[in-house]
Amino acid sequence: MRIAIIAHDGKKPEMVAFLLKNKNKLKQVELFATGTTGGHVANAGLEVTKLLSGPIGGDAQIASMAATKELDMVIFFRDPLGKHPHEPDVQMLLRICDVHNIPLATNPATAELMLNGSSRIA
Ligand SMILES: O=C(CO)COP(=O)(O)O
């Protein structure tokens, strides 16, 4: 099971808290993250493969993985109150997930349901 995790700056603490809360469910999961999100997650003691930071192509890298079926789900805690210079990349990633029917959660409540609903998570 491969999961991509991404969080905008205002949501990074929420992402770390979510992952730590669900640490047991993630034991068999390979995590991939945009660069800065990945740094926070690694600092919290979780193993994660870091890609480029979102604004310089990390969202695009994750979209590419989704398009080539290298990901089983995407958890993307977006900050709906923030402005993002790479908004086109964000929209592209969301669209690619829909094109390829990749489960996508954009808030902790949905992410929790997704993890609990996956038969491939211990
Ligand atoms: O900007 C992001 C998603 O759009 C996240 O990127 P970082 O994890 O590098 O901050």
The ligand as a Gaussian input file, in Angstrom:
#p B3LYP/6-31G(d) Opt

LIG

0 1
 O        2.355000      23.088000      -1.404000
 C        2.050000      21.982000      -1.102000
 C        0.909000      21.336000      -1.714000
 O        0.288000      22.098000      -2.699000
 C        2.837000      21.228000      -0.108000
 O        4.202000      21.292000      -0.385000
 P        5.255000      21.186000       0.779000
 O        4.954000      19.918000       1.517000
 O        6.591000      21.150000       0.138000
 O        5.031000      22.396000       1.661000

